[in-house]
Amino acid sequence: MADEERKIQVDDDWKSEADAEKEQLSRKIEDEQAQSLPDATFSSLIQLIAMQAMVGLGGMAGPGGQQIPPNFDLAKHHVDILDVLTVKTKGNLDPEEQKLLDTTLHQLRMAYVEAVQGGGMSAPPPGRPS
């Protein structure tokens, strides 16, 4: 009799409910990711390139907190990209943008020279700025 009293109830909508919940979660994740990205601005471009130069100078820690060894060619490449940007945008930036670009480029050049000299090199190898 106990078996006769038990009835199995089948919910035919479970799959559609699960799909709806999955879609809702997916939209929520997309919204959070969209909100976490900064605006695409000239200053964010400068910061992005400068960050890559700092990685090349060994000024950034890796994901596990370990020190990343310097890669002066990588650093020079990104400093050169900023220099190209300076030439190509001449006369087209507002004063604030121009100051940011000039200051960032100057600071990175000085950091490059200090990093190369601090690495036991008296002069940069050929092809690197002095």
C-alpha positions in Angstrom: 0.0 0.0 0.0 2.8 2.4 0.7 3.9 2.0 -2.9 0.4 2.8 -4.1 0.2 6.0 -2.0 3.5 7.3 -3.4 3.0 9.0 -6.7 5.9 10.3 -8.8 5.3 13.8 -9.9 6.9 14.7 -13.2 7.6 18.3 -13.8 7.5 18.8 -17.5 8.7 22.4 -17.3 12.0 21.7 -15.5 14.1 21.9 -18.6 12.6 25.2 -19.8 12.9 26.6 -16.2 16.6 25.6 -16.1 17.2 27.1 -19.5 15.5 30.4 -18.4 17.7 30.5 -15.3 20.8 29.8 -17.3 20.0 32.6 -19.7 19.3 35.0 -16.9 22.6 34.1 -15.3 24.4 34.5 -18.6 22.9 38.0 -19.1 23.9 39.0 -15.5 27.5 37.9 -16.1 27.7 39.8 -19.5 26.3 42.9 -17.7 28.9 42.7 -15.0 31.7 42.2 -17.5 30.5 45.2 -19.6 30.4 47.4 -16.5 33.9 46.3 -15.3 35.6 47.5 -18.5 36.9 51.1 -18.5 35.9 53.6 -21.1 38.0 53.5 -24.3 39.8 56.9 -24.0 43.1 58.3 -25.2 44.4 58.2 -21.6 43.5 54.5 -21.2 45.4 53.8 -24.5 48.5 55.5 -23.0 48.1 53.7 -19.8 47.8 50.3 -21.6 51.0 50.9 -23.6 52.8 52.2 -20.5 51.8 49.2 -18.5 53.3 46.9 -21.2 56.5 48.9 -21.1 56.7 48.5 -17.3 56.3 44.8 -17.7 59.3 44.8 -20.0 61.3 46.8 -17.5 60.6 44.2 -14.8 58.4 46.5 -12.8 55.4 44.3 -12.5 54.8 41.1 -10.5 53.4 38.0 -12.2 50.1 36.4 -11.3 51.6 34.4 -8.5 53.4 37.4 -7.1 56.8 36.3 -8.6 59.0 38.9 -10.1 59.0 39.0 -13.9 62.5 39.3 -15.3 63.1 42.4 -17.4 62.8 42.2 -21.2 64.4 45.4 -22.4 63.5 44.8 -26.0 59.9 44.6 -25.1 60.1 47.7 -23.0 61.9 49.6 -25.8 59.2 48.4 -28.3 56.4 49.9 -26.2 58.3 53.1 -25.5 58.9 53.4 -29.3 55.1 52.9 -29.9 54.4 55.8 -27.6 57.0 57.9 -29.5 55.2 57.0 -32.8 52.0 58.0 -31.2 53.5 61.3 -30.2 54.6 62.0 -33.8 51.4 60.9 -35.4 49.1 62.9 -33.1 51.1 66.1 -33.1 48.7 69.0 -33.2 45.7 66.8 -32.7 45.6 66.4 -28.9 44.1 68.7 -26.3 46.7 70.1 -23.9 45.8 67.6 -21.2 46.3 64.6 -23.5 49.5 66.0 -24.8 50.9 66.5 -21.3 49.9 62.9 -20.4 51.6 61.5 -23.4 54.8 63.7 -23.0 55.0 63.0 -19.3 54.5 59.2 -19.6 57.0 59.0 -22.4 59.6 60.9 -20.5 59.1 58.9 -17.3 59.3 55.6 -19.2 62.5 56.7 -21.0 64.1 57.6 -17.7 62.9 54.3 -16.1 64.4 52.4 -19.1 67.8 54.1 -18.7 67.8 53.4 -15.0 66.8 49.8 -15.5 69.4 49.1 -18.2 72.1 50.8 -16.1 71.0 49.1 -12.9 71.2 45.7 -14.7 75.0 45.9 -14.8 75.2 47.5 -18.2 77.2 50.6 -18.5 75.6 51.5 -21.8 72.6 50.1 -23.6 73.3 47.5 -26.3 73.1 48.6 -29.9 69.5 49.4 -31.0 68.5 50.6 -27.6 68.0 54.2 -26.7 70.8 55.8 -24.6 
